[in-house]
């Protein structure tokens, strides 16, 4: 912006810029009004950004408070502890958020995920698919910006959801799943899959089947551990995560890390299929508690 100064004497009432150009009082008023308008617009934009930041921080804080309530509430369902199943305790709460079409908070041990589903809604022309809905997954870490690991998990979750969501019923629309990591204590991908499934159900998105995620870990002795913690994953020789459907426990997605044999892979898959029945039972009981008239 040019620096202006008043000139007295003969040129009284005129304003001279540093370059020597003169302008009358009316032109000065117009420029001053433009400056004030630009300053007001910048102030309004900064205020809007601060409001969005406060709303997002309040959302994360509310999710952590909701998780604390889920941990201490007496009406929550404990995790499955049947024979041959060593999963950590489960807890979930639906319809936590007001803006998404469906939302859920899923707690798996000390790992907690907050999920929100938007859609079916209008989609950008560049992302439009003429014969089915466009599915998008956004995974936000607890601290910092998404990295390579988050992008990889987003792709795996999106592929799993596309396998069960009936996107052909809503062509040229968008379905967005937003996952916020509240706490990570192991089996993060499996917990994200479970939270996404519950949020899709809460949003009423049509699906041919439910799905769940189960993580297995193999230690140095070949011992299989279901639903491992972060410490167990770090010490494990191999970590395998499976996504299974609720109709026939068919494999929808798998991702592995580490060294293992074919026999160990089949052993982990069989254990995950057995554990998925307990997860689906927890789904049914949780939905029955919410939608029951009593």
N, C-alpha and C positions, 0 to 999 in steps of 0.2 A: 504494500500500500504506500502511495506517495506521502511524504511528509509535507504538511502545509503550514503556512504562517500568515498572520495578518499583516497588512501594510497600512501604515498611517499616512497622514499628509494628503497629497493630491489624490492618491489612489485609495482614499479611505472608503471602507465598505467592500474592498476587493480582497481576494485571497491569492497569494502567490505561492506556487510550489517551489521546491528546491531547484527545479529546472528552469524557473522563470516564467512559466505559463500562468496567466491570470484567469480567474474565474469569479463570477459574481456571487452574491449571497445566495441566490436561488440555486445555482449549481452546487454550491457548498452544502446546502441543505439536502439536496438530492443525494450527494455522495455520503453525507453523514448518515442519512436514513438507510442507505444500502449497507454501510458498515454495521449499523446497529442491527439490521435484519440478519446479516450473515452471522454476527455474534450470537444472536438469539437462536438461530438454527443450530449452530455448533453446540450451544449450551443444552438445547433440547435433545440433540443426538447423544451427548454424553450422559444426560439424565436417563435416557431410554436404555443405554447400554448398562448403566449401573443398576437400573431396575431389573433387567434381564439377569444380570449376574446375581443380584440378591435373591431373585426367584429361584435360580438354579441351585444356589447354595442352600436355600431353604428347603428345596426338594430333597437334596442329599441328606440334610440334617433330619428332615422328617422321615426319610427312609430308615435312617439309623435308629431313630426313636421307635419307629414301627417294629424294627427288628428286635429291639429291646423288649417291646410289649409281647412280641411273638414268643420270645424265649421264656418270659415269665408267666404268660397267660396259662390258666389252667385248662382252657378248652382246646388247646392245640393238640394235634395228634402226634404221638411219639413215632420215631422211625421204626421201620420193620426190624425185628430181631428174631427171625425164624431160624430153623436149623439150616446150616450152610449159608447163611446170609449175615454178613457183618457190616451192614450199611450204618452210617451215622443217622442220628435222628433228623426227621424232616419237619418242616413247618411252613405254611404259606398263608398269605392273606391276599384277597382279590379286591379289585375296584378301589385301590388306594388313591389314585390320581383322578382329577376331575377333567382335565383337558384331553387325554387320550381316550380312544374308543374302548380300550380295554387295558387293564394294568394288573400287575401281580408282584408280590414280593415273595421270593422263594428262599428259604433258609435250609441249608444242608450242612449239618455240623456247625462249624464256625464260618462257613462260606455263605455269603448272602448276595443276592442279585435282585435288583429292581428292574422290572420290564414294563414297557409301555408299547401299545400297538395303535397305530393310526391307519385308518382305512377300512374298507376300500374308499379311496379318495381320488381326486383329480391328479393326473400324472403329467409331467412335462412331456412335450412332444418328442424331445430327443430320447426319452426313456420309454416311450409308449410301445407296447406290444399289442398287435391287432387282435390276437386270439386268446390272450390270457392276461392276468394281472402281473404287474411288475413288483417283485418282492425285493425289498431292501432291508438290510440288517446293519445297525450301527451299534458298535460296542465301545463304551467309554470306560477307560480305566479309572481307578479310584483317585489317582494322582497323575497329573501330567496329561500329555496328549497321546492319542492312539499311535501305536508303533506297528512294527512288522508282525508281532505276535497277535495283536488285536485284529489286524487285517486278515490274518490267516484264520482266526477263529470266526470272524464274520463270514468268510467264504464257506466254512464248514457248516455253520448254523443256517446260512441261506440255502445251501444245497439240501440240507435235511428238511427244512420247512417247505421248499418247493416240491419235495417228494410226496408230501401229505396234503398240502393246501390245494383246494379245488379252484385254481386260478381261472379256469375256463368259464366259471360262472360270472366272473367280473372282468371281462376284457377291457382293455384301455383304461385301467385304473392302477392305483398304486397302493401297496400295503407295506408299511414301514414298521419295523420292530426296533425299538431302542432299548438297549440293555446297559444298565449302569452298575458297575462293580462297587458294592458297598464294603465288602470285606472278602479277602481271598485267603483261605486256609486249606487249599488243596481241592482237587477235582473241580476246577473252575469251569471248564468247558461243559461237563455234565450238568452242573448247576445252571449254567446259561441255557442249555437246551430245555431243562425242566421248567425254568421260569418263562421261557418263550412259549412253551406249550400251554401253560396255565393262562398266560396273557392272551394268547390267540383264542382260547376257549372263552375267556371273559369278554373279548371283543365280538364274539359271535361269528368269527371267520369260518366258513365251511371247510371241513377237513374230512378226508376219507378215513382217518384213524388218528388216534393220539400217538405221541412219541415221547420217549424219555432218553436220557443219557446216563450211561454207567461207565465209570472209570475203574480199571484194574491195574495193579502194579505187581511186578515180579521182582523179588529181592535177589540177592546174590545166591541164596540157597535154592531158588526156584519156588519159594512159597508165594502163593497168590494172595493178594490183599485187595479187597473190594473197597471202593470209595476211600482211597488213601488221603491222608493229610499232606500238607506241603512238605513236612519233614520226611514222610515216607516216600513221596515222589522224588525228592532229592537224593535219597539213599537207594532208590530202586534201580535195578538193572534195566528194566523196560517198563514203560507206561503206555497202556492201551485204552482208548476211549471209544465206546460203541454207541450208536444211536439206533434204537429199536422201536418198531411200531407195536400197537396194542392188539392187533388182530391175530397175528401168528408169530409175534416176536421176530419178524423178519429184519434183517440188517439193512438199515438205511444209509449209514455212514460209519466209517471207522478211520481213526488216525492213531498212529503208533510212533513211539520214540524209544530207541534202544535196541538191544539184541535179544532175540527170542527164537525158538524153534517152531516148526509147524504144529507139533503136538501141544506146545504151550499156548500157541495162538488159539487152537480149537478149545483148549481148556478154559482160557479166559472168555471166549465167546459163549461157551455153555454156562459159565458162572454169571455172565452179564445177562443172558436170557432168563436165568432163574431169578436174578435180582430184579429184573424189570417187572416181573409180576407183582412184587411188593410195592414198587413205585406206582404202578397203575392202580393197585388197590388203594394206595394213599390218595391218588387223584380222585377216585370215585367217592371215597369217604369225605374228602374235603369239599367236593362239589355238592354232595348230598347234605352236608351240614349247612352250606350256604343257601341252597334252593329249597330246603325242606320247609314246610309251612309251620312246623312247630319250632 
